[in-house]
Amino acid sequence: MSYLFYILTDYLSGKNLLVVRNRSSELIKDMLRRKQQFLLNAACLVHYQSVALADGLEANPSVVADGVDCIPPTWEDFMLVRGPHPDLTIACNVHQTMRFLLFRQMKETLDIPDVLNFALTRKSLLYPFVLIGIFYEGLVSFYMARHSNDDKWRSKGEAALLSMTHWSQYCRWNFLNKVLLLEAENMYCLGDFERASKSYNDAIVLSRKHKFMHEEAVASELTGHFYYERNNHHEALGYFAHSVRCYEEWGAKAVADRVERFVQDNFDSSALFQWPANCTISLDFASSKD
């Protein structure tokens, strides 16, 4: 059990995904050999997610243990059977919400998996994995709020922001960068672009200072979209390039490739002449304060 929590900690804190995927694969094989079903589902979900982020959603994440006939459930199996099992449901909802954001799968008509309300109504323990899910749910909700006319999305985003603000009182190191990014998204929704710009930059800088490489990548990409959607393509390119570098350092090659494709499809060739080597952002990472 302790080794699985060690792997989960690596995953949530932005440890290189190759390390997470190798360790989770070996743990799954060991569980299969020992015929241990307890926590097998959690190990499989982390492994499948790390493979998808590195190699893409079409990659085969299956794990086979030599001499063992038992085959663990697939990602699709988990998505189908989660309903009757609250703990499995919330784990699947968290992972799926992360996929929606990291692979930009959001659509106006999409029913986003519930994390915060589900946890509160079922009185689930708000352990770190669930809190990360609430953070991603907030980011997805603010995106939906900007791209639909449904007020429920901004309400969900604000609820996630309130939750992260509460937890940041107890652990600023883990949560303040998340508060800043959710604040930036909220300010963007409200049309307060000056405050949004500052909060985006503060979120990036603090994510770097606190060594959350994956969240630095997410914050940089969202800042890129903020500038792109306001027709400031020069600034946007710098942030997109920074997000690609951070995603690659995290090991999320498939996510980095998706950002690259967006840039190639939406910027003219003259803007891409020096992409990505000479596309940078001007932030003072050395003098940040929490």
Secondary structure, DSSP 4 states (H G I P E B T S, - for coil): -HHHHHHHHHHHHT--HHHHHHHHHHHHHHHHHHT--TTHHHHHHHHHHHHHHHH-TTS------TT----PPPHHHHHHH-TT-HHHHHHHHHHHHHHHHHTT---TT--PPP-HHHHHHTT----HHHHHHHHHHHHHHHHHHHTSS-THHHHHHHHHHHHHHHHHTT-HHHHHHHHHHHHHHHHHHHT-HHHHHHHHHHHHHHHHHTT-HHHHHHHHHHHHHHHHHTT-HHHHHHHHHHHHHHHHHHT-HHHHHHHHHHHHHHS-TTTTTTTTTT------STT---
